[in-house]
């Protein structure tokens, strides 16, 4: 019986939207990580499968039965400039599975070698960046933020050439789909309306089947994607997460976070925070992410114009513009709803937005740690604000806002202990701190030691429960480590 029961609708229904291709054969595949829980969720019984077999099947050495590897075509606006042909330059969609919950999900390689879309790249990936995808994806999963995930990371036994020679690896990524804004841009740019309609129909069937009976399915689909992205970006912002490269080819139709390249989590709160080495002008800074998401969605709307109203382009533009403008309202609603819960508020009052905005302004002025300041608000509910005050350069500056917040809490019906417990279940103590991630990646890449990665994954799997012996995982980096920290794409 095969390990995976593939059902490859993309290759079957949209053959003109991809190129059949085979992965490169790795010389010495070695399994670095296998996500057994995710495999079980996908319907795979891997408990009795030897690591050597898993390494072979999830590196390209021996393809799993039923796989139909294809390189998907897409375009993208990269840092605002349009690239008409990008595509899977170092990735291959192996196929799809129907998981135990009845959901269709993609399995795709990343780092499996050159494809027709590789241009000047080698199509390979290094151990460090693939483990970063694993760590950040699992951290996001534990935070209940929609995300792609890593099923496997396999060392290939070969060296890839970057700024210096690095050990190679292949990641197997699981996603609700790999449909992107850039996928629609590719087919809209080709001016093949039939192909674009096929793509839109497929995306709606896969992600929004209830919309097939809508008066205008494509318009309803655009609205659904906007709502998903509004919620996702609000979750990013409340986690202090910075994607780093929000190009349109990195925005999914499903509303999942994808492509953990130069991403990072913010320590001290500052909306201008940028970590990505390639984001020289701060286009994708933390505070810019909501506006960039709306800009990307406007590009999606442009691709759908021929499908929105065949009779009147003017009417199509008006309909699409209205949907895109509503993104701001969706985002603000999502952000404030999440902020209320994180502040321990279960009812709504008109000045809640100002209370939350003033909290963030205080964090910025005091250079407080974003994650710990939110977390330790629950201590103050319990009557001990010492850990919260310690996050502020001038603890006295906290007091006026704290008094306003406590007065607002007095209007809430919950008992203090119930409120504090609920807040700790929403405000994490442990995030994928940049210095801890770098420490784990260096150990694995330079010394072949996966111990730090596995320990970090164990901590991040339960980010809300404070545990003895895990104190270092809650702390931000020392100032000398945090200063000038940069992340890289790893391509």
N, C-alpha and C positions, 0 to 999 in steps of 0.2 A: 504494500500500500504506500503511495507516495506521501512524503512529509507534508506537502502543500497541495490543496485542491484549488488549482487556478481556474479562474473564469475571466478571460481577458477581453472585456468589452471594448476598451479603447482600441486595441489592435484589430478587433473584429469590426467595429462600427465606424471607425475613423482612420482607415488605413492610409489615406492621403495626408494625414496630419502628423505622420511620423515616418522614420526610416528603420526597417528591420536591421539589427546590428548585433554583433557578438562581442562580449567582453574580452579583454586581453587575458591570457592565461598566466597567472602568477606562478613564480618558480617554487616558492615554499610557503604555502598558506598556513598560517597558525592562528587559531581562534584566540583573540584577546578578550572578547566579551560576548556573551550570549544572554539575551533578555528572555529568560525562561517564562516569566509571568506574561510578557507581551505575546510570546509564541503561543502560550495556552489560550490567551484571549483571541488569537487569530485562528484557533482551531488546530494548531499543530501539536502533535504528541511527540515532543522531542526528548523526553526523559531518558529514553534508551538509545538515543542516537549518539554515536561516538563523536567527540570533539573534532576529530580529524575529518569526519564526514560533513559536519557542519561547516568547518573551515573551507572544505572544497566547494560545497554548494553555495556558500555565501561569499565567495571571492571571485567566482567566474571560472574556477578550475574545472568544475563539473556542474553544469546547470541543473537545477531541480527539474524533475519531470513536469511537463506542462507549461514551463516558462516560455514566453515568446518575447524575447528582449527587443525593445525598440528605443530609438533615440527620438524624443519628442521635439517638435518644432515650436519655437516661440520667438517673439521679438522682445523689445523692452526699452523703456526710457531709463537710461543709466545716468544718474546725477543730472537729470533734466534733458540730456541729449538722446535722441532716438537712434537705436540700433535696429535695423529692420530684420536682421537674421542673427539670433543668438542660438537658442536650442540647447539640447543636452550635450555640452561639450566634454563632459567627463562623467556623465550619468547615463544610466539605462533603466527604463521601466521594465522590470522582469515580467510583471503581470499583476493581476488583482486576485484578492481572495474575499470571500464572504465570511466575516468573522462570526463569533458565537452569538453576537447581538443582532445578526442579520444585516450588518453594515458592510458595504463594499469598500475595500481599502487597497491602496497601491503598495506594492513592494518594489523598491528601486535601488539599484546600486549607485554609489557615488565613489568616484575614484577608480573606475574599472577600465580606464584606457581611452584612447582617442575614438572619436566618432566623426561623422561627416560635418558636425558643427564645431569641431574643436579649434578651428582656425590655427593659431600658432602654438596652442597649448599641447601638453603631453597627455592630457586626460587622466592623469594619475592624482593621487592624494597622499598626504603624509599622515602618520599615526597621530600626531598632535591635533591637527584640525578635525580629524574624524572623531577623536575622543572628546573634543570640545562640543561637537554636535551631540554626542551621547549625553554628556554631563548637563549641558544647558537644556536640552530637550527633556530629560528626566526631571530636572529642577522645575521647569515650567509645568510639566504634567502634575507634579505634586502640589503646585500652587493653583491647580485647576484652571490654567490658562491654555486654551486650545493650541495644540502643537503637533508637529511631526515628531516621530520618535525613532530611535535606533533599535533595530532588532538584533543586529550583529555588527561587530567590528573585527575585521580579520587583517592581521599583518600579512603582507604579500611576500616578504622575503627578498624584496628588491629595494633599491635606493632610488629616491626621486630627487631631482636636482632643483633646489630653490635658491635662496641666498647662500645656502650651504647644503651639503648632502643630508637627506633625512630618510628615515625608514618609511617605506610605503605601506598603505593600508587601503582597504575597501570597506565602506559603510553600507549596510542595508537599511534604507530608510522606509518607514511606514507612514503613509499619509492618507487622509480621506480622499484626496486625489492630488495630482500635480498640475491641475489646471490653474493658470495664472492670468492676471490681467494681460501679461505679455503674450499669452497664447491667443487671446482675442485680437491683440494688436497685429500679430503676424498675419492672420487671415483677413483682417480688415484691410491691411496694407496691400494684400494681393488682389484686392478688388474682385474677389470671387464670392459673390453674395450667397450662392448655394452652399459653398463650403463653410462660410460663416454661419449660415442658418443651421447646418448640420451640427456644428460645434455648439451653438447655443442650445439647440434641442437636447444634445447629449448632456450638457452641463445641467440643464434644468431637470432632466430625467434623473440624473445622478444625485444632485444636491437639493433640489426643490421640487420634487414630483407633484406636490399639491398645487403648484402654480401652473401646471399644464392646462388646467381648466379656467385660468384667469382670463379676463377680457383682453389683456395685453400681456402675454406670458413674459416677454423679454423685458418690459418695463417693470413688472413685478419682480422679476429676477434681479434686475439692477438694484431695486430697492432692498431686496433681501441681502444681497452682497454688501450693500452700504451698512445695513443694520449689523451684520456680523462683524464687519471691520470696525464699526464704532465701538462695539462691546470689546473687541480684542484690544484695540489701542487704549481704551480706558483701563483695561487690565494691565497692559504694559506699564502705563504711567503710574498706576498704584503699586506696582512691583519695583519701580525704579529701573526698569529694563530699557536698554537702548539697543535697537536692532543694528544700527550702524550702516546698513546699505539697503534702504527702502526703495530700491528700484522697482519698476512695475513688474519685472520678471520675478520679483521676490514677494509679490502680494498674491495670495491664493484666493480663489473663488470660494473655497470652503470656509474661510475665516480662521485657518490654522496658521500659526507662526511657522515659517520655513526659512531655511538657510541660515544657520548659526555660524556665520563667518566672523566678522569683526565685532560681534555683539559683546555686551558687558552689562553688569549691574552697577548702578551708581552708589557710591558711599555717601559722601557729603552732598546734601541737596543743592543742586544748581541747574536751572533749566538749560543753561548753555553748555552743559557737559557733552563732550565729544570724546570718544575713545578711538574710533577708526582711523587708522593711519592714512587711508585714502580719502577721507572726508575733510579735505584741507580747508574748505570754507564753511564747515559746520552746517551743511544743508540738512543732514539727518541728526542734528543735535536732539537731545532728549525732549526739549520743549517744542521742537518743530514737528514732532511725529504726528500729531493730529492733523495739522495743516497739510503735511505731505501725504497722509492717507487720503484726504479729500482730493488732492491734486491727482493722485494715482487713479482714484475712482472716476474722476472726470475723464481720464484717458479711456477707461473702460466704457463709459457712457458714449464717447465719440465712436467707438467701434460698433456700438449697437444701433446707431442712428438709422442705418438702412432697414433695420428690422423692426423699429418702433412704429414707424408710420410710412408705409409705402407710397402714400399719396402726397404727403407734404413734409418736406424736410424741415420747414419752419416749425411745424407742429411737433415733429420729433425732437428738435432742439429744445423747444419749450418744455416738453414733458421730461426730458433727461435733465435739464437744468434744475427743474423743481426738485427732482429726486436728489441730485448732488447737493443742492443748497440745504436740504433737510438733514444731511449728514451731520452738520454742526449741532443741530438740536438733538439728534440721536446720541452723539458723543457726549454732549453736556449732561443729558439725562442719565446716561450710563455712568459717567464719571461721578456725578453727585450722588447717585444711588449707592455706588460703592464707597464713596467717602463717608456717607452717613453711617453705613454699617461699620466701617473701620473706626469711626469715632464713637461707636456705641449707641448710635441713634436709630431708633426703629420707627419714629414718627417723623413727619416733615414739617418744617417751619420755614418761613420765607427767608430768614437770615442765615440759613444753614450754609449756603454757598459762600457767604462772606466769612463765616466762621472757619470754613475749610481753607479758603484762600488766605486768610490771615495766618493760619497755622503754617502753610507752606512758606509764606513770606518770613515768618519767624525762623523756620528751619534754615532758610537761605541766609538770612542776616547773621545767624549764629553758627553757620556751617555745621549744623547738626547732622549726625548720621541718619539718613532717610529711613532705613529699615528699623533701627533700634528705637528711634524716636516714636514711630508709630507703635511699635511693639510695647514699649514701656508706658504708654498711656493706660494700659490695663492695670499696671501697678498702682497708678494714681487713683484709679477707681477703687482699688483695694485699700487705699489709704496710705500707701508708701510711694512717694514720688522721688525717692533718692536716685534710683537708676535713671529715671527720666531727666532729672535736673543735671545729672552728670554728663548728658549729651550736649549741653549748652555751654558755650564759652562764658556767658554771663547768666547764671541760673535765675537771677532776679528778673531778667528780661522775659522769662517764661510766665511769671506770675499773673500779669494782667490777662493774658489769653487764657490761662488755666482757670482763672476765676469765671470768665465768660462761659467757658466750656462746661464747668461744673454747674453753673446756673442753668445752662441749657439741659444738662442731664437730669436736673431736678424735675423737669417736665415729663420725663420718661417713666413708664410704669414698671420696668424691670427692677428687681433687687440688684444691689451692687455686685454680688458674687456671680449672679447669672450674667450680668452685663460684661464683667471682666472675662469670664470664661468664653463668651461669644466673641469678644474682641481678640482674644488669643487664638481663637480658631480661624481668624481672618488675617491677622497681622503676623507674618512669619518672623521667627527668630533667626532661622538659618536660610541664607540664600547662597547662590553660587558666587561667593566673593572672588573677585578677580585674582587676588594673590594666591588663593587656595587652588583655583583652577589652574593657574600657571604652574604652581608647584607640582600638582598631579600630572600635568601634561609633560613637564620636563622629566619627571622620574620615569614615565612610561616611554617617552621618545628616546631619551639619552641613555637610560639604563635598563630598559625592558622591564621595569618594575611597575606592575599594575596595582600595587597595594594601596597607594594614596588615592588613586582613582576610585577603587572599590569602597574605601572608607568614606570618601566624600559622597559618593552615590548613596551610601547607607544613611548618612546624615540628612541629605537633601530629600530622601524619600519621605521623611516626616518633618517638614520644616516648622511645624507649629508647636511641637511638644518639647519643652526644655528638658534636657537630659544631662546628668552629671558626666563629667569627663569630656564634654563637647564644647567647652567654653571657647576655645580658640576658633571654632567654626562660626561663632556668632560675631566675632570682632572684626572691625574694618582693618585694612592694611595700615601698617605704620606709615606716617607721613612721607618718609623718604622712599617707600615703595610705591605709594600712590601717586607721587608727583611725576607728571609726565608719562603716566602709563598709557600705552598704545596697544591696540589690537590689530591683527592683520587678517587678510582674507584667507590665506593659506592655499591660494590657487597656483 
